[in-house]
Amino acid sequence: MDLCEVVCPTCFETFEVAGPVIEESDFPVEYDYDCNICCRPMLIVFECSYEGDEVMASARGLGD
Ligand SMILES: [Zn+2]
């Protein structure tokens, strides 16, 4: 399992989240997650790279 860097949409701090296992996942995979720094909720969307060997994460805030 790889760690993905995510930038929080609320506090703009960067933290790492354990991403989904590529072989076992249907991408995109969405997680509801609370920021490690500010504890605000966000939605993290994991996508598989074109080569299929890397998971990339992006986060957006919920509602605001
Ligand atoms: Zn945050």
N, CA, C, O and the ligand as a Tripos MOL2 file, in Angstrom:
@<TRIPOS>MOLECULE
protein
  257   255    65     0     0
PROTEIN
NO_CHARGES

@<TRIPOS>ATOM
      1 N           0.8580   -1.1970    0.0000 N.3       1 MET1
      2 CA          0.0000    0.0000    0.0000 C.3       1 MET1
      3 C           0.8880    1.2400    0.0000 C.2       1 MET1
      4 O           1.8190    1.3550    0.7970 O.2       1 MET1
      5 N           0.5940    2.1340   -0.8800 N.am      2 ASP2
      6 CA          1.4140    3.3420   -1.0020 C.3       2 ASP2
      7 C           0.7970    4.5000   -0.2410 C.2       2 ASP2
      8 O          -0.4210    4.5890   -0.0870 O.2       2 ASP2
      9 N           1.6540    5.3740    0.2250 N.am      3 LEU3
     10 CA          1.1810    6.6060    0.8300 C.3       3 LEU3
     11 C           1.0900    7.6740   -0.2530 C.2       3 LEU3
     12 O           1.9960    7.8370   -1.0700 O.2       3 LEU3
     13 N          -0.0200    8.3930   -0.2360 N.am      4 CYS4
     14 CA         -0.2450    9.4610   -1.2080 C.3       4 CYS4
     15 C          -0.2100   10.8020   -0.4790 C.2       4 CYS4
     16 O          -0.7630   10.9500    0.6110 O.2       4 CYS4
     17 N           0.4370   11.7510   -1.0910 N.am      5 GLU5
     18 CA          0.4190   13.0980   -0.5350 C.3       5 GLU5
     19 C          -0.8790   13.7910   -0.9200 C.2       5 GLU5
     20 O          -1.2940   13.7730   -2.0790 O.2       5 GLU5
     21 N          -1.4980   14.3920    0.0610 N.am      6 VAL6
     22 CA         -2.7490   15.1130   -0.1410 C.3       6 VAL6
     23 C          -2.5870   16.5100    0.4460 C.2       6 VAL6
     24 O          -2.0190   16.6780    1.5260 O.2       6 VAL6
     25 N          -3.0900   17.5110   -0.2750 N.am      7 VAL7
     26 CA         -3.1090   18.8590    0.2620 C.3       7 VAL7
     27 C          -4.5160   19.1480    0.7550 C.2       7 VAL7
     28 O          -5.4820   19.0500   -0.0020 O.2       7 VAL7
     29 N          -4.6220   19.4990    2.0100 N.am      8 CYS8
     30 CA         -5.9320   19.7780    2.5900 C.3       8 CYS8
     31 C          -6.5420   21.0140    1.9390 C.2       8 CYS8
     32 O          -5.8750   22.0420    1.8200 O.2       8 CYS8
     33 N          -7.8000   20.9270    1.5180 N.am      9 PRO9
     34 CA         -8.4450   22.0890    0.8970 C.3       9 PRO9
     35 C          -8.8320   23.1670    1.9060 C.2       9 PRO9
     36 O          -9.1820   24.2800    1.5110 O.2       9 PRO9
     37 N          -8.7760   22.8650    3.1640 N.am     10 THR10
     38 CA         -9.1510   23.8330    4.2000 C.3      10 THR10
     39 C          -7.9360   24.5600    4.7560 C.2      10 THR10
     40 O          -7.9190   25.7900    4.7870 O.2      10 THR10
     41 N          -6.9100   23.8170    5.2000 N.am     11 CYS11
     42 CA         -5.7520   24.4590    5.8210 C.3      11 CYS11
     43 C          -4.5260   24.4690    4.9090 C.2      11 CYS11
     44 O          -3.5210   25.0990    5.2390 O.2      11 CYS11
     45 N          -4.5940   23.7870    3.7770 N.am     12 PHE12
     46 CA         -3.5300   23.7670    2.7680 C.3      12 PHE12
     47 C          -2.2380   23.1380    3.2720 C.2      12 PHE12
     48 O          -1.1680   23.3390    2.6980 O.2      12 PHE12
     49 N          -2.3560   22.3770    4.3470 N.am     13 GLU13
     50 CA         -1.1980   21.5930    4.7840 C.3      13 GLU13
     51 C          -1.1590   20.2880    3.9920 C.2      13 GLU13
     52 O          -2.1870   19.7990    3.5230 O.2      13 GLU13
     53 N           0.0320   19.7420    3.8530 N.am     14 THR14
     54 CA          0.2060   18.4780    3.1480 C.3      14 THR14
     55 C           0.3650   17.3520    4.1580 C.2      14 THR14
     56 O           1.1000   17.4800    5.1380 O.2      14 THR14
     57 N          -0.3220   16.2620    3.9140 N.am     15 PHE15
     58 CA         -0.1580   15.0810    4.7610 C.3      15 PHE15
     59 C          -0.2580   13.8460    3.8840 C.2      15 PHE15
     60 O          -0.5810   13.9310    2.6990 O.2      15 PHE15
     61 N           0.0200   12.7080    4.4780 N.am     16 GLU16
     62 CA          0.0250   11.4700    3.7100 C.3      16 GLU16
     63 C          -1.1150   10.5620    4.1350 C.2      16 GLU16
     64 O          -1.4310   10.4280    5.3170 O.2      16 GLU16
     65 N          -1.7160    9.9480    3.1380 N.am     17 VAL17
     66 CA         -2.8250    9.0290    3.3690 C.3      17 VAL17
     67 C          -2.4840    7.7100    2.6850 C.2      17 VAL17
     68 O          -1.9490    7.6970    1.5770 O.2      17 VAL17
     69 N          -2.7920    6.6190    3.3410 N.am     18 ALA18
     70 CA         -2.6100    5.3070    2.7260 C.3      18 ALA18
     71 C          -3.6610    5.1260    1.6420 C.2      18 ALA18
     72 O          -4.8590    5.1600    1.9200 O.2      18 ALA18
     73 N          -3.2180    4.9350    0.4210 N.am     19 GLY19
     74 CA         -4.1290    4.8140   -0.7060 C.3      19 GLY19
     75 C          -4.6570    3.4010   -0.8650 C.2      19 GLY19
     76 O          -4.2170    2.4800   -0.1770 O.2      19 GLY19
     77 N          -5.6000    3.2400   -1.7750 N.am     20 PRO20
     78 CA         -6.1520    1.9110   -2.0300 C.3      20 PRO20
     79 C          -5.1240    1.0230   -2.7450 C.2      20 PRO20
     80 O          -4.1960    1.5160   -3.3870 O.2      20 PRO20
     81 N          -5.3080   -0.2620   -2.6210 N.am     21 VAL21
     82 CA         -4.4510   -1.2240   -3.3150 C.3      21 VAL21
     83 C          -4.8710   -1.2600   -4.7850 C.2      21 VAL21
     84 O          -6.0330   -1.5190   -5.0980 O.2      21 VAL21
     85 N          -3.9290   -1.0020   -5.6760 N.am     22 ILE22
     86 CA         -4.2480   -0.8580   -7.0940 C.3      22 ILE22
     87 C          -4.9450   -2.1030   -7.6380 C.2      22 ILE22
     88 O          -5.9500   -2.0010   -8.3420 O.2      22 ILE22
     89 N          -4.4150   -3.2650   -7.3140 N.am     23 GLU23
     90 CA         -4.9430   -4.5000   -7.9000 C.3      23 GLU23
     91 C          -6.3640   -4.8150   -7.4280 C.2      23 GLU23
     92 O          -7.0930   -5.5680   -8.0730 O.2      23 GLU23
     93 N          -6.7410   -4.2280   -6.2930 N.am     24 GLU24
     94 CA         -8.0240   -4.5950   -5.6960 C.3      24 GLU24
     95 C          -9.0690   -3.4830   -5.8130 C.2      24 GLU24
     96 O         -10.1300   -3.5610   -5.1940 O.2      24 GLU24
     97 N          -8.7750   -2.4600   -6.5940 N.am     25 SER25
     98 CA         -9.6330   -1.2800   -6.5730 C.3      25 SER25
     99 C         -10.1720   -0.9560   -7.9580 C.2      25 SER25
    100 O          -9.5200   -1.1810   -8.9780 O.2      25 SER25
    101 N         -11.3780   -0.4230   -7.9550 N.am     26 ASP26
    102 CA        -11.9490    0.1630   -9.1610 C.3      26 ASP26
    103 C         -11.8090    1.6710   -9.0340 C.2      26 ASP26
    104 O         -12.4500    2.2920   -8.1850 O.2      26 ASP26
    105 N         -10.9830    2.2500   -9.8660 N.am     27 PHE27
    106 CA        -10.7330    3.6860   -9.7720 C.3      27 PHE27
    107 C         -11.7490    4.4670  -10.5790 C.2      27 PHE27
    108 O         -12.2680    3.9510  -11.5680 O.2      27 PHE27
    109 N         -12.0530    5.7070  -10.1850 N.am     28 PRO28
    110 CA        -11.5400    6.3910   -9.0020 C.3      28 PRO28
    111 C         -12.1520    5.8750   -7.7090 C.2      28 PRO28
    112 O         -13.3010    5.4340   -7.6790 O.2      28 PRO28
    113 N         -11.3680    5.9380   -6.6460 N.am     29 VAL29
    114 CA        -11.8130    5.5420   -5.3200 C.3      29 VAL29
    115 C         -11.9650    6.8130   -4.4890 C.2      29 VAL29
    116 O         -11.0730    7.6620   -4.4750 O.2      29 VAL29
    117 N         -13.0870    6.9400   -3.8020 N.am     30 GLU30
    118 CA        -13.3200    8.1360   -2.9960 C.3      30 GLU30
    119 C         -13.3600    7.7770   -1.5150 C.2      30 GLU30
    120 O         -14.0080    6.8130   -1.1080 O.2      30 GLU30
    121 N         -12.6520    8.5740   -0.7250 N.am     31 TYR31
    122 CA        -12.6660    8.4000    0.7290 C.3      31 TYR31
    123 C         -13.2170    9.6660    1.3600 C.2      31 TYR31
    124 O         -12.8670   10.7750    0.9550 O.2      31 TYR31
    125 N         -14.0710    9.5000    2.3400 N.am     32 ASP32
    126 CA        -14.3530   10.6000    3.2630 C.3      32 ASP32
    127 C         -13.2420   10.5880    4.3050 C.2      32 ASP32
    128 O         -12.9320    9.5450    4.8810 O.2      32 ASP32
    129 N         -12.6550   11.7370    4.5400 N.am     33 TYR33
    130 CA        -11.4770   11.7730    5.3980 C.3      33 TYR33
    131 C         -11.4710   13.0650    6.1860 C.2      33 TYR33
    132 O         -11.8860   14.1140    5.6930 O.2      33 TYR33
    133 N         -10.9930   12.9750    7.4220 N.am     34 ASP34
    134 CA        -10.8120   14.1930    8.2150 C.3      34 ASP34
    135 C          -9.3390   14.5410    8.2140 C.2      34 ASP34
    136 O          -8.4820   13.6870    8.4420 O.2      34 ASP34
    137 N          -9.0590   15.7950    7.9560 N.am     35 CYS35
    138 CA         -7.6790   16.2640    7.8480 C.3      35 CYS35
    139 C          -6.8610   15.9080    9.0890 C.2      35 CYS35
    140 O          -7.3280   16.0470   10.2190 O.2      35 CYS35
    141 N          -5.6370   15.4470    8.8530 N.am     36 ASN36
    142 CA         -4.7560   15.1170    9.9780 C.3      36 ASN36
    143 C          -4.3610   16.3570   10.7710 C.2      36 ASN36
    144 O          -4.0070   16.2450   11.9440 O.2      36 ASN36
    145 N          -4.4130   17.5190   10.1640 N.am     37 ILE37
    146 CA         -3.9370   18.7370   10.8190 C.3      37 ILE37
    147 C          -5.1000   19.5300   11.4060 C.2      37 ILE37
    148 O          -5.0820   19.8540   12.5930 O.2      37 ILE37
    149 N          -6.1100   19.8490   10.5970 N.am     38 CYS38
    150 CA         -7.1840   20.7150   11.0780 C.3      38 CYS38
    151 C          -8.4800   19.9540   11.3650 C.2      38 CYS38
    152 O          -9.4420   20.5370   11.8640 O.2      38 CYS38
    153 N          -8.5080   18.6660   11.0550 N.am     39 CYS39
    154 CA         -9.6610   17.8050   11.3560 C.3      39 CYS39
    155 C         -10.9250   18.1750   10.5870 C.2      39 CYS39
    156 O         -12.0040   17.6870   10.9240 O.2      39 CYS39
    157 N         -10.8230   19.0230    9.5650 N.am     40 ARG40
    158 CA        -12.0050   19.3080    8.7560 C.3      40 ARG40
    159 C         -12.2230   18.1570    7.7750 C.2      40 ARG40
    160 O         -11.2690   17.5480    7.2910 O.2      40 ARG40
    161 N         -13.4970   17.8700    7.4910 N.am     41 PRO41
    162 CA        -13.7770   16.7830    6.5590 C.3      41 PRO41
    163 C         -13.4520   17.1600    5.1190 C.2      41 PRO41
    164 O         -13.5550   18.3230    4.7310 O.2      41 PRO41
    165 N         -13.0670   16.1850    4.3540 N.am     42 MET42
    166 CA        -12.8070   16.3940    2.9230 C.3      42 MET42
    167 C         -13.1310   15.0970    2.1970 C.2      42 MET42
    168 O         -13.3180   14.0420    2.8020 O.2      42 MET42
    169 N         -13.1890   15.2170    0.8950 N.am     43 LEU43
    170 CA        -13.3400   14.0480    0.0510 C.3      43 LEU43
    171 C         -12.0250   13.8650   -0.6970 C.2      43 LEU43
    172 O         -11.5740   14.7660   -1.4030 O.2      43 LEU43
    173 N         -11.4200   12.7050   -0.5400 N.am     44 ILE44
    174 CA        -10.1860   12.4070   -1.2580 C.3      44 ILE44
    175 C         -10.5170   11.4660   -2.4040 C.2      44 ILE44
    176 O         -11.1410   10.4220   -2.2090 O.2      44 ILE44
    177 N         -10.0950   11.8450   -3.5930 N.am     45 VAL45
    178 CA        -10.3250   11.0270   -4.7730 C.3      45 VAL45
    179 C          -8.9790   10.4530   -5.2140 C.2      45 VAL45
    180 O          -8.0430   11.1900   -5.5240 O.2      45 VAL45
    181 N          -8.9050    9.1300   -5.2350 N.am     46 PHE46
    182 CA         -7.6990    8.4390   -5.6870 C.3      46 PHE46
    183 C          -7.8980    7.9870   -7.1230 C.2      46 PHE46
    184 O          -8.9240    7.4060   -7.4760 O.2      46 PHE46
    185 N          -6.8960    8.2660   -7.9390 N.am     47 GLU47
    186 CA         -6.9360    7.8000   -9.3160 C.3      47 GLU47
    187 C          -5.6560    7.0520   -9.6170 C.2      47 GLU47
    188 O          -4.6000    7.3340   -9.0510 O.2      47 GLU47
    189 N          -5.7680    6.0980  -10.5140 N.am     48 CYS48
    190 CA         -4.5990    5.3220  -10.9020 C.3      48 CYS48
    191 C          -3.9090    6.0300  -12.0610 C.2      48 CYS48
    192 O          -4.5690    6.5820  -12.9410 O.2      48 CYS48
    193 N          -2.5890    6.0130  -12.0570 N.am     49 SER49
    194 CA         -1.8350    6.6470  -13.1370 C.3      49 SER49
    195 C          -2.0650    5.9080  -14.4480 C.2      49 SER49
    196 O          -2.5410    4.7730  -14.4710 O.2      49 SER49
    197 N          -1.7160    6.5770  -15.5300 N.am     50 TYR50
    198 CA         -1.8730    5.9900  -16.8520 C.3      50 TYR50
    199 C          -1.1260    4.6650  -16.9650 C.2      50 TYR50
    200 O          -1.5980    3.7250  -17.6040 O.2      50 TYR50
    201 N           0.0480    4.6040  -16.3350 N.am     51 GLU51
    202 CA          0.8550    3.3870  -16.4000 C.3      51 GLU51
    203 C           0.2900    2.2850  -15.5060 C.2      51 GLU51
    204 O           0.6840    1.1240  -15.6180 O.2      51 GLU51
    205 N          -0.6240    2.6520  -14.6280 N.am     52 GLY52
    206 CA         -1.2420    1.6550  -13.7670 C.3      52 GLY52
    207 C          -0.3940    1.2120  -12.6020 C.2      52 GLY52
    208 O          -0.6740    0.1840  -11.9860 O.2      52 GLY52
    209 N           0.6460    1.9770  -12.2870 N.am     53 ASP53
    210 CA          1.5400    1.5450  -11.2150 C.3      53 ASP53
    211 C           1.6230    2.5490  -10.0820 C.2      53 ASP53
    212 O           2.4570    2.4110   -9.1870 O.2      53 ASP53
    213 N           0.7730    3.5480  -10.1110 N.am     54 GLU54
    214 CA          0.8830    4.5900   -9.0970 C.3      54 GLU54
    215 C          -0.5080    5.1340   -8.7970 C.2      54 GLU54
    216 O          -1.3480    5.2640   -9.6880 O.2      54 GLU54
    217 N          -0.7340    5.4490   -7.5320 N.am     55 VAL55
    218 CA         -1.9950    6.0410   -7.1330 C.3      55 VAL55
    219 C          -1.7670    7.5140   -6.8450 C.2      55 VAL55
    220 O          -0.8250    7.8880   -6.1460 O.2      55 VAL55
    221 N          -2.6430    8.3430   -7.3950 N.am     56 MET56
    222 CA         -2.5560    9.7860   -7.1550 C.3      56 MET56
    223 C          -3.8150   10.2210   -6.4430 C.2      56 MET56
    224 O          -4.9120    9.7440   -6.7370 O.2      56 MET56
    225 N          -3.6460   11.1310   -5.5070 N.am     57 ALA57
    226 CA         -4.7690   11.5690   -4.6940 C.3      57 ALA57
    227 C          -4.9900   13.0620   -4.8540 C.2      57 ALA57
    228 O          -4.0410   13.8370   -4.9690 O.2      57 ALA57
    229 N          -6.2570   13.4520   -4.8600 N.am     58 SER58
    230 CA         -6.5780   14.8740   -4.7720 C.3      58 SER58
    231 C          -7.7460   15.0130   -3.8020 C.2      58 SER58
    232 O          -8.5840   14.1190   -3.6790 O.2      58 SER58
    233 N          -7.7800   16.1380   -3.1280 N.am     59 ALA59
    234 CA         -8.7800   16.3380   -2.0880 C.3      59 ALA59
    235 C          -9.5860   17.5950   -2.3670 C.2      59 ALA59
    236 O          -9.0830   18.5850   -2.8990 O.2      59 ALA59
    237 N         -10.8590   17.5170   -1.9880 N.am     60 ARG60
    238 CA        -11.6570   18.7470   -2.0300 C.3      60 ARG60
    239 C         -12.5390   18.7870   -0.8060 C.2      60 ARG60
    240 O         -12.8690   17.7630   -0.2090 O.2      60 ARG60
    241 N         -12.9090   19.9970   -0.4530 N.am     61 GLY61
    242 CA        -13.7090   20.1930    0.7340 C.3      61 GLY61
    243 C         -15.1420   19.7440    0.5010 C.2      61 GLY61
    244 O         -15.5880   19.6070   -0.6390 O.2      61 GLY61
    245 N         -15.8450   19.5210    1.5800 N.am     62 LEU62
    246 CA        -17.2450   19.1330    1.4840 C.3      62 LEU62
    247 C         -18.1110   20.3650    1.6800 C.2      62 LEU62
    248 O         -18.1880   20.9020    2.7860 O.2      62 LEU62
    249 N         -18.7440   20.8040    0.6470 N.am     63 GLY63
    250 CA        -19.7620   21.8240    0.7860 C.3      63 GLY63
    251 C         -19.2880   23.2610    0.8290 C.2      63 GLY63
    252 O         -20.0330   24.1580    0.4340 O.2      63 GLY63
    253 N         -18.0800   23.5100    1.2950 N.am     64 ASP64
    254 CA        -17.6860   24.9100    1.4320 C.3      64 ASP64
    255 C         -16.4050   25.2330    0.6840 C.2      64 ASP64
    256 O         -15.9480   26.3760    0.7080 O.2      64 ASP64
    257 ZN         -6.5710   20.6590    7.0750 Zn       65 ZN65
@<TRIPOS>BOND
     1     1     2 1
     2     2     3 1
     3     3     4 2
     4     3     5 am
     5     5     6 1
     6     6     7 1
     7     7     8 2
     8     7     9 am
     9     9    10 1
    10    10    11 1
    11    11    12 2
    12    11    13 am
    13    13    14 1
    14    14    15 1
    15    15    16 2
    16    15    17 am
    17    17    18 1
    18    18    19 1
    19    19    20 2
    20    19    21 am
    21    21    22 1
    22    22    23 1
    23    23    24 2
    24    23    25 am
    25    25    26 1
    26    26    27 1
    27    27    28 2
    28    27    29 am
    29    29    30 1
    30    30    31 1
    31    31    32 2
    32    31    33 am
    33    33    34 1
    34    34    35 1
    35    35    36 2
    36    35    37 am
    37    37    38 1
    38    38    39 1
    39    39    40 2
    40    39    41 am
    41    41    42 1
    42    42    43 1
    43    43    44 2
    44    43    45 am
    45    45    46 1
    46    46    47 1
    47    47    48 2
    48    47    49 am
    49    49    50 1
    50    50    51 1
    51    51    52 2
    52    51    53 am
    53    53    54 1
    54    54    55 1
    55    55    56 2
    56    55    57 am
    57    57    58 1
    58    58    59 1
    59    59    60 2
    60    59    61 am
    61    61    62 1
    62    62    63 1
    63    63    64 2
    64    63    65 am
    65    65    66 1
    66    66    67 1
    67    67    68 2
    68    67    69 am
    69    69    70 1
    70    70    71 1
    71    71    72 2
    72    71    73 am
    73    73    74 1
    74    74    75 1
    75    75    76 2
    76    75    77 am
    77    77    78 1
    78    78    79 1
    79    79    80 2
    80    79    81 am
    81    81    82 1
    82    82    83 1
    83    83    84 2
    84    83    85 am
    85    85    86 1
    86    86    87 1
    87    87    88 2
    88    87    89 am
    89    89    90 1
    90    90    91 1
    91    91    92 2
    92    91    93 am
    93    93    94 1
    94    94    95 1
    95    95    96 2
    96    95    97 am
    97    97    98 1
    98    98    99 1
    99    99   100 2
   100    99   101 am
   101   101   102 1
   102   102   103 1
   103   103   104 2
   104   103   105 am
   105   105   106 1
   106   106   107 1
   107   107   108 2
   108   107   109 am
   109   109   110 1
   110   110   111 1
   111   111   112 2
   112   111   113 am
   113   113   114 1
   114   114   115 1
   115   115   116 2
   116   115   117 am
   117   117   118 1
   118   118   119 1
   119   119   120 2
   120   119   121 am
   121   121   122 1
   122   122   123 1
   123   123   124 2
   124   123   125 am
   125   125   126 1
   126   126   127 1
   127   127   128 2
   128   127   129 am
   129   129   130 1
   130   130   131 1
   131   131   132 2
   132   131   133 am
   133   133   134 1
   134   134   135 1
   135   135   136 2
   136   135   137 am
   137   137   138 1
   138   138   139 1
   139   139   140 2
   140   139   141 am
   141   141   142 1
   142   142   143 1
   143   143   144 2
   144   143   145 am
   145   145   146 1
   146   146   147 1
   147   147   148 2
   148   147   149 am
   149   149   150 1
   150   150   151 1
   151   151   152 2
   152   151   153 am
   153   153   154 1
   154   154   155 1
   155   155   156 2
   156   155   157 am
   157   157   158 1
   158   158   159 1
   159   159   160 2
   160   159   161 am
   161   161   162 1
   162   162   163 1
   163   163   164 2
   164   163   165 am
   165   165   166 1
   166   166   167 1
   167   167   168 2
   168   167   169 am
   169   169   170 1
   170   170   171 1
   171   171   172 2
   172   171   173 am
   173   173   174 1
   174   174   175 1
   175   175   176 2
   176   175   177 am
   177   177   178 1
   178   178   179 1
   179   179   180 2
   180   179   181 am
   181   181   182 1
   182   182   183 1
   183   183   184 2
   184   183   185 am
   185   185   186 1
   186   186   187 1
   187   187   188 2
   188   187   189 am
   189   189   190 1
   190   190   191 1
   191   191   192 2
   192   191   193 am
   193   193   194 1
   194   194   195 1
   195   195   196 2
   196   195   197 am
   197   197   198 1
   198   198   199 1
   199   199   200 2
   200   199   201 am
   201   201   202 1
   202   202   203 1
   203   203   204 2
   204   203   205 am
   205   205   206 1
   206   206   207 1
   207   207   208 2
   208   207   209 am
   209   209   210 1
   210   210   211 1
   211   211   212 2
   212   211   213 am
   213   213   214 1
   214   214   215 1
   215   215   216 2
   216   215   217 am
   217   217   218 1
   218   218   219 1
   219   219   220 2
   220   219   221 am
   221   221   222 1
   222   222   223 1
   223   223   224 2
   224   223   225 am
   225   225   226 1
   226   226   227 1
   227   227   228 2
   228   227   229 am
   229   229   230 1
   230   230   231 1
   231   231   232 2
   232   231   233 am
   233   233   234 1
   234   234   235 1
   235   235   236 2
   236   235   237 am
   237   237   238 1
   238   238   239 1
   239   239   240 2
   240   239   241 am
   241   241   242 1
   242   242   243 1
   243   243   244 2
   244   243   245 am
   245   245   246 1
   246   246   247 1
   247   247   248 2
   248   247   249 am
   249   249   250 1
   250   250   251 1
   251   251   252 2
   252   251   253 am
   253   253   254 1
   254   254   255 1
   255   255   256 2
@<TRIPOS>SUBSTRUCTURE
     1 MET1         2 RESIDUE 1 A MET
     2 ASP2         6 RESIDUE 1 A ASP
     3 LEU3        10 RESIDUE 1 A LEU
     4 CYS4        14 RESIDUE 1 A CYS
     5 GLU5        18 RESIDUE 1 A GLU
     6 VAL6        22 RESIDUE 1 A VAL
     7 VAL7        26 RESIDUE 1 A VAL
     8 CYS8        30 RESIDUE 1 A CYS
     9 PRO9        34 RESIDUE 1 A PRO
    10 THR10       38 RESIDUE 1 A THR
    11 CYS11       42 RESIDUE 1 A CYS
    12 PHE12       46 RESIDUE 1 A PHE
    13 GLU13       50 RESIDUE 1 A GLU
    14 THR14       54 RESIDUE 1 A THR
    15 PHE15       58 RESIDUE 1 A PHE
    16 GLU16       62 RESIDUE 1 A GLU
    17 VAL17       66 RESIDUE 1 A VAL
    18 ALA18       70 RESIDUE 1 A ALA
    19 GLY19       74 RESIDUE 1 A GLY
    20 PRO20       78 RESIDUE 1 A PRO
    21 VAL21       82 RESIDUE 1 A VAL
    22 ILE22       86 RESIDUE 1 A ILE
    23 GLU23       90 RESIDUE 1 A GLU
    24 GLU24       94 RESIDUE 1 A GLU
    25 SER25       98 RESIDUE 1 A SER
    26 ASP26      102 RESIDUE 1 A ASP
    27 PHE27      106 RESIDUE 1 A PHE
    28 PRO28      110 RESIDUE 1 A PRO
    29 VAL29      114 RESIDUE 1 A VAL
    30 GLU30      118 RESIDUE 1 A GLU
    31 TYR31      122 RESIDUE 1 A TYR
    32 ASP32      126 RESIDUE 1 A ASP
    33 TYR33      130 RESIDUE 1 A TYR
    34 ASP34      134 RESIDUE 1 A ASP
    35 CYS35      138 RESIDUE 1 A CYS
    36 ASN36      142 RESIDUE 1 A ASN
    37 ILE37      146 RESIDUE 1 A ILE
    38 CYS38      150 RESIDUE 1 A CYS
    39 CYS39      154 RESIDUE 1 A CYS
    40 ARG40      158 RESIDUE 1 A ARG
    41 PRO41      162 RESIDUE 1 A PRO
    42 MET42      166 RESIDUE 1 A MET
    43 LEU43      170 RESIDUE 1 A LEU
    44 ILE44      174 RESIDUE 1 A ILE
    45 VAL45      178 RESIDUE 1 A VAL
    46 PHE46      182 RESIDUE 1 A PHE
    47 GLU47      186 RESIDUE 1 A GLU
    48 CYS48      190 RESIDUE 1 A CYS
    49 SER49      194 RESIDUE 1 A SER
    50 TYR50      198 RESIDUE 1 A TYR
    51 GLU51      202 RESIDUE 1 A GLU
    52 GLY52      206 RESIDUE 1 A GLY
    53 ASP53      210 RESIDUE 1 A ASP
    54 GLU54      214 RESIDUE 1 A GLU
    55 VAL55      218 RESIDUE 1 A VAL
    56 MET56      222 RESIDUE 1 A MET
    57 ALA57      226 RESIDUE 1 A ALA
    58 SER58      230 RESIDUE 1 A SER
    59 ALA59      234 RESIDUE 1 A ALA
    60 ARG60      238 RESIDUE 1 A ARG
    61 GLY61      242 RESIDUE 1 A GLY
    62 LEU62      246 RESIDUE 1 A LEU
    63 GLY63      250 RESIDUE 1 A GLY
    64 ASP64      254 RESIDUE 1 A ASP
    65 ZN65       257 GROUP 0 **** ****
